[in-house]
Every structure is written in C-alpha cells, then in structure tokens.
Amino acid sequence: MPVVDILMRKDQNKESEKHADNAFRHQRRNVYALYVIALLLLFSLFGWFLKEQREQEIASAEAQSDARASLIGEWVESIFSQTYHVLVSVADLQNMPDVVSATQMSRMLSDRHRYAPLVQRVVLLDSQGIMIASSGDNHYQGADFSDQDFYKVLSDPDYPMEDIVTPLYWSSEEQTYSLIHALRLTDSSGAFAGMASARVASQAFADMVNQMQIRQGESIALVDATLKLIARNPGDERTQTGGQVEGVTVQRVLDSGQTPWSDVMWSSLDQRERIFWVQRIENYPIWVAVGMDLDEVLAGWRQRAGITIGIFIAIVLLGAWGVRHYLKRIRLAQLLQHRLKELDQARTQAQTGEAQLRTLINSIQDLIIVFDQNNQMTYMHALDEGMLLKGKDSLLGKHYNEVMPPGLSKRFDTVFEQVRQHRQAVTLEYQLRVPRGEHFFQTVASPLVHPDGRFSGTLLVARDITEAKQSEAELNIAAAAFQAHLGIIIADAEGKILKANPMFTQITGYSEAEVIGRDAKMFNSNRHDPGFYRRLWRSVKQQGRWEGEVWNQRKNGDIFPEWVVISSIRNADQQLTHYVATVVDISERKAAEQEIHQLAFYDSVTGLANRRLFMDRLGAALKEARRHRSYGALLLIDIDHFKQVNDVFGHPIGDRLLQGVARLLHQQLRESDTLARLGGDEFAILIQSLDTDATKAAQLAELIAHKLMVAIRRTSSLIEHSVSVTASIGITLLNYSTDEQNEYLQQADMALFQAKARGRDTLCFFDPDMQATLLASTHLERDLRQAQALDQWQLYYQPQVEVNGKTTGVEALLRWQHPERGLVSPGDFIPLLESTGLIIEVGAWVLEKACYQLASWAQHDRFCHLTMSVNISPLQFHDAEFIPRITAIFERTQAPLDRLKLEVTESLFVDAHDSARDKMLFLKALGVRLSLDDFGTGYSSLAYLAQLPLDQLKIDQSFVRQVLTSSANAAIVESTIALAKSLNLEVIAEGVETQAQQAWLFAHGCHAYQGYLFGRPVTIGALEAELDVS
C-alpha cells in the first residue's frame, strides 16, 4: 500500500557507504582539481589569444581610419588654401581710388576668384564692418557686418591670427549652408583697416567626401566646432548638412582639444556601434570623424573566436566526459566491494524496519488514513474502530464524500484542495457522530509527494480531542464563575461610592442604591485600629495599589473577612480621579484554613494533638528542660486488647472507647501538659517541669501513670458493654542531656514493649539494658541482610550413620561466618531469618549449594551412595514461587534427586494442609525423599501422618538427650519408633551423644543416628577427609 511505502522509507546503508564515500570523495577532489587547473590554463591561453586578435583588429581599423582622416584633412586644407590666396589677392583693392565704382569693384573681386571655383562669393568690408563691394551683385552694398562673430573676432587686436574660418553658416536668402573664411586687412601702419571674406558652399565638402569609396559599415563625416554636420558619407535624411551631432562624450572631447581621439561608441546619426577616429584639421575648426562598424571590423575575429570557443568547449566537454568516465569507474569499483554485503544487510534491515514500523503504527492511538490522488481511501489504521463511521473493509476504496456528512464533506473539499495546491499540512477540527457517540476530532492533512515531485495523495491523521474540548469548556465555565465571584465598587477621588456590581451587593447585603454616594467607611467593623487604615491609604497614595485582608461589616451586622484590592485611577495629567476596589468574601476560606489547621495538628477522632503537633511541643519541652535544668516525663499509653474490641463490637464502639479514654486522661492532666493520640490505640503524654531531681521526677511520673491507669479502667462504663479496659504504659524521663526527640520516643516505646511483655495492665520505665539488647538485635539484622552479598554464608555437614557405624548420608547445616563475631550461633540468626523473610532467599541458596555438592559426589565412587538432608522452612515451603524455584535449582544442578532428602517440620501442616500435601506429592514424583523433622515437639496428628507422602521420621534431640533419665521422654521415643514402623517409615534419632543412648535406641528398634557421638558438623573438606579415613 502507498502509505507503507512512504512511511517505511528509510536511509539506505548510509553508514556502510561512509567509508567508500570518503575514499571516493578524496580521489574525486584530486581529479577535479587537476581538471580545473588544466581548464584554467587552457582558458587563459585561449582568452589571451582572442584578446590579442581583437586588439589587432581594432588597431588595424584605427590605422585605416587614421589614413582616411589624414587624406580628408589634406583635401580640406587645400580648399582653405585656395580661399586664403583669393583673400590675400583682394587685399590691395581696399586702397582703390574713390572714383572706382562699386560695379567695377565687384568685377575686380570676381576676377580674383575666377580660378577658385569652390568660392561662391568674396566680400570686402571696411574698418567699420560696412560692406564695400561683393563679387556677386551689390544688393547688400553698404550692409553692416559688424555684428557678425567672425568680424568681432578678427577686429579684436588681441586675436593672434590673421584669418578665421567660421562654423556652418545658414544663408536664408540662398537657402544653403556655407563656411566663411575671413582675412584681417591692415593699413600701412598696421592698424585694422577692414577684412575680406570668402564664402565656401558646404556642398563642396559633401562632394569631396562622397567621392571617397567606403566599405560596408564605414562612415566619414566632417563636423564643425558646434557639432553641426558639414558632410557625411553615407548620407540620408538623418545626416543632412547642418544636422546636430549629439553626444556628451564627443562634445567633451572637442572641448578639450584632444586630437586625434579614438573610441568605441554608438553613433547618434544611425544608431550603430562604431570604432570612431576623430581628428581635427590643423588650423581650422573642423573635425574629421571616420567610423567603422564594430560588427564589420570584428566579423572575422568573431568567426575565429567562435571556432576557438567551440574548440575550447569541445575540449571541456571531452575532458568532462573523460573525468566523469574515469570517476565512474573508480566509484563503481569502490561501491562494488560494499554492495553485496549491503544488499544482505538492507534486506534484513528492511524486514526488521517494516516489522518495527508496523508495530509502531499499530500502537498509535490516532486514526491514520491515506487517500490517493482521487481522494479515495487506500490505507487505514484505527486502533479503536469505534472512531470510524463504518468498518475498515467497507471504507477502503471509497471517496470521503461517500461516507462523510454533506457539510463536513465540503470542508474536506477545501482542505484537500489546499493540500494539493500548496503542498503544505492543513489542520482541521470538526465534530462527528461515530458509533461511540458525538466526538470532536482534530485532523492534520499532509501531502504525499513522489521523489520526482509529483503529488501522489493525502495523509490524514485524526485525533480524538473530545476530552480536551470538554476540559476546555469546563475551564471557560470555571473562569467565568471565578470572575462572577468578584465584588467591585468604584468611588470618586473623595471616596464616595459611584458604582457597585451585583456580587458586591450580594456580599455586603446592601443594595446599590443604598451605597451610592456614601463613604466606604460605612463598612468598617471597628476590628482594625486607625493605624491600619492610615497604612492602607498611604500605600494606595504612594504605590497606587493596596491588597490585603480586611474585616468588614455586612448590613445585618455580621463581621466577616474580605480580600480587598484597592487601585487608584489617574488621568493623563496624573490627577487622581477614581478608586476601584475588588472584594472577595473569604469567610469560607478562613474556615477552611482553620479546618486544615485542625486536621494538620489534631486527631480527627479524639480532638487531641496529633503526632506532628506533639513532636513540636516535645521539641519545645526539651529546650525548656535544658534552660531550667529540670526533668519532665514522656508517657506512651497503649490500650490493651483494643483490636479485639474493634473486631467484636465494631469501629464505632472502638472510636467511642478512644474518645472516652481521651476525655478521662485529659481530666487528670494539667493545662501545661500535652495529651496526644499518635495513631491507633496509642496515646502520648508530655509532662514538663516535674522536678530538678531525677528520682523525685520519676516518682511523680509513676504516680501520675497510676492515676491514669485507674482512670482508663473506668472507661468501660462509657461504652455500654461489659468490657474490661486496661492499658500498658511506658515511661522515660526528659532531661537536658540531649535534644533528640526520636531518641526519647524510642525509649518510651521500648518501655511500653517491656510493659506489654510483663502481661499488660502495668507500667514500666525505660531500661538501658533492654535498649542495648534491642540495639544489638537491630545491628545483627542489618549485618544479616548483607551476609549473602558479602559471601559470609557457609555450609557445614554432619554425618548420619547406621548401627555398624557406616556413614549413609549427611545433613547440610547453615553457618554464618561473621567478620567480627566469628561463627554466629544458628539460634541467634535463624529466628531473624524467619522474622525478616530472608529465609526464603537464604534457604534457596542452601538447597542449591547442597544439590551442587550432591551432583559432585555422584561422580565419585567413594561418595555416590551418600544422601543429602536439607531443612526447609515452613515460610519457604508456603511461598508461591517455591515449586518453580526449586525446580529451577534441580535443572541447574542436575543432582540425583533420589539421594536428596528434604526435612520439613510439623508446623507446616497447621494451615494450608492440602496445599502442603500437593507440593509434597509433586516433589515425591520427582524422586525427592521427605523427612519429618523435630517430630513430637509441635502439632502432632496421626491423621495427617497417614496422608502425607513421608519417607522418614526424625526424633528430636530434646527427647533423645533425656531418654535415659526421663521415663516420659523414653515413652515418647519408643512410641515414635513404633509409629514409624507401623507406617512403614524410616526413623532416625538426632542428638545422639553417648554410647548408652545409641544402645537404648538400638534396643528399641532405631537403627539410624546423628549426633556428636558420630561427628560434629564440619566443612566439606573435613568431611571428605574423615570419610576417606573411615
């Protein structure tokens, strides 16, 4: 299914490829470095070559342009040379006699430029700029040219040149452009006498330029000082004479006077990028601009550059292919070494991962649904199918519109469209009725995308948030309820009440109308002094706020506690305008605090101080005793047989008894004394300052204790039942030697324990010797719990023999080798093992150790006939894990069970007789032999002896030791032997210490023995040594 494929996608063998990737990455880096260095060198070489070729092409074009410009300059100079000679030739006409008419003068001027066809007209001006004559008609004779620029320049004595050529000049009469070449005329004294000017038509320059043969993309232009076009080849309507040449760069170059000048730029005339060579014609304000189309100039270079670049790209691609092919071979060689191993690992990981992922998905509480591109359900996970509208099988393959309510389907349409369009997760909350009822769900719809980026479907994860919604609603209700329980009043700056909310009127009992306009002092209860209110208002004025507990008075006169928060309100000018006070009636809270205090420090049944309060007062009493060097007393009182009263008459009667005892005890004590109930039926009394002398203090304490015991005996009359009520009392004196409270409690408890041991209804003072005994027992128990961990247990073995003295078996006996005490007596630590429950764990250790020894003996001919007896405690036998534990020991040790003998005691059958018999039958079925130890010392019954699968009776040593001196013991032993024979049981006597005891036992039919007569308990090494000797 798609969801499994998507969710179970994992990183594949990243760790296994890491080493190969590192090695390959190192080699690839070296190859790439060499390849890049070679490409950089090759690129630099090709770049340098192309740059040199381009510069050579541009230099060649500039050289050609320079030659063109020089040729044109020579042509222009030749034209102005002709006009100069014409002007020089007419200079002598300025001295002609006045009798010469203008017509004659005009004719003379025409004769002067007859051989200069480019000159259109020659004009002669006097020193005032008045035209004297012209080579054309004399229509303008007498005209004033003094305002012309060329006249102003030449008439200036500071102008260094004798002639000037003007920029293009437009003649409105002739409708043509021309250039004027003017020559300054001087008299014999060198003074300015006028000037002669020759007008040259611009067409002459155009004809000259157009005669030149130009190449494709080439242009030649003449420009005057004002950037007006004189002539251009090629020409069109945009390049006519007089046209303005635009360009900031050109203007800046002409203004600087730099010549020649070359640059690549766009032509403003035909909008083509050219290499321009601009050169000024010497001595004349005319520039020659030769332009060559950059594309034409570089056409050949670009073709060669394209071929070169193609060669470079081919080299790069070929090199890249070679590098890639080389690296691919290296990569394949490296990966091939890992792939086979990785395939096996990947298959195992995939199977494990799929199983783990399925387990993980199956543990998810949320509902998971996968939709394909058509919004049809293809996968579904629901730990609780109660979240589904229908069963899984009926939903798969269906569109959500087929199962969802119409309103919810439209919302899903919007969500699914957003997921498809934006490829982002969208969250939706909705309410839906499912088989379990109406539920709220929070759904996250996420896009499923193929590795190639295609949208493949939608993943929907829905969570049941019904409980969260319910909690949210409950919190909102609680918040609203909290707000509703706040009383609020608003007062002006003078303290006059302006507004009160309903809760405030409910708290105080006043209506809103009754408080409006009145001072808030109306609620004072007179419980606080004036200083309290002064401090309150000082805080409000200085800090803007006060919060605290106030006791006020209701309308009905009741005084009650409130929690009041008063805040001052100020305007933008920081002027006080209002006070706002919130009020909460805390009567119930105060009552609850009192109740909590009562519960925390007082007993709920008797009303007396509890342990916590008693310990506080005990600490104070000890400090008081130290300060005054006086003695006090601590009495612990325990009601005798109180549990029987509870069991017989019930807990209500028991509580009444406790209450009666508490009341009568309280009547016998002083006000300074403390009476407490520590728990159950145990009371404690603290009596301070009895006397500075210990003996007198003890006598007073004893006297008080007797009075208390008498009072307690009277309690039986209070419970309406004929019950004799007595008490045991433990007493210890409080002195100034120590402040340890627990130590005094322990002393009183020990004294109480001793009083109970003496038969109850008595009192007892603390005895230090008793404390030492109990302390020693405590230390022994502590060491006992560490014995097994510290390997302090040992097994000793005592032989069991027949009449002929042959050893037939041994009994395994536990010994404790204490590092300080040495071998501890079993009588000291065995009862502790029983009382602490450690016997279960230690007994299992003994059995396992014995079984291992039995298994070892089975391998030796000298010892393989021996049996092993092991004692089993009733606590151990009744443990629920006894059978599994013992079975496991048998399996581990592989001991011969027919040689194993488990010794049990009579107390085993007092309770759970059937359970014990079943366990014994189970052991019997395994081949284990069973012996009844200490027979006759406890609960003896012929009925159970006949039913139990026993193999042996063991006569207790207490009877055997006195068999020769006590007729009663002799009768018991003789009866036991007879009973064993009647039940077909073996019989063995323990504690045999003398030959006479053995002889008596043999005479009465007992043929198996164990005791010091045949051997004391010894270690396994010593035992085996003794057996070898025998």
Secondary structure, 3 states (H helix, E strand, C coil): CHHHHHHCCCCCCHHHHHHHHHHHHHHHHHHHHHHHHHHHHHHHHHHHHHHHHHHHHHHHHHHHHHHHHHHHHHHHHHHHHHHHHHHHHCHHHHHCCCCCCHHHHHHHHHHHCCCCCCEEEEEEEECCCEEEEECCCCCCCCCECCCCHHHHHHHCCCCCCCEEECCCEEECCCCEEEEEEEEEEECCCCCEEEEEEEEEEHHHHHHHHHCCCCCCCEEEEEEECCCEEEEEECCCHHHCCCCECCCHHHHHHHHHCCCCEEEEEECCCCCCEEEEEEEECCCCCEEEEEEEEHHHHCHHHHHHHHHHHHHHHHHHHHHHHHHHHHHHHHHHHHHHHHHHHHHHHHHHHHHHHHHHHHHHHHHCCCEEEEECCCCEEEEEECCCHHHCCCCHHHHCCCEHHHHCCHHHHHHHHHHHHHHHHHCCCEEEEEEEEECCEEEEEEEEEEEEECCCCCEEEEEEEEEECHHHHHHHHHHHHHHHHHHHCCEEEEEECCCEEEEECHHHHHHHCCCHHHHCCCEHHHHECCCCCHHHHHHHHHHHHHHCEEEEEEEEECCCCCEEEEEEEEEEEECCCCCEEEEEEEEEECHHHHHHHHHHHHHHHECCCCCCECHHHHHHHHHHHHHHHHHHCCEEEEEEEEECCHHHHHHHHCHHHHHHHHHHHHHHHHHCCCCCCEEEEEECCEEEEEEEEEECCHHHHHHHHHHHHHHHHHHHHHHHHHCCCCCCCCEEEEEEEECCCCCCHHHHHHHHHHHHHHHHHCCCCCEEECCHHHHHHHHHHHHHHHHHHHHCCCCCEEEEEEEEEECCCCEEEEEEEEEEEECCCEEECHHHHHHHHHHHCCHHHHHHHHHHHHHHHHHHHCCCCCCCCCEEEEECCHHHHCCCCHHHHHHHHHHHHCCCHHHEEEEEEHHHHCCCHHHHHHHHHHHHHHCCEEEEEEECCCCCCHHHHHHCCCCEEEECHHHHCCCCCCHHHHHHHHHHHHHHHHCCCEEEEECCCCHHHHHHHHHCCCCEEECCCCCCCECHHHHHHHHHHC
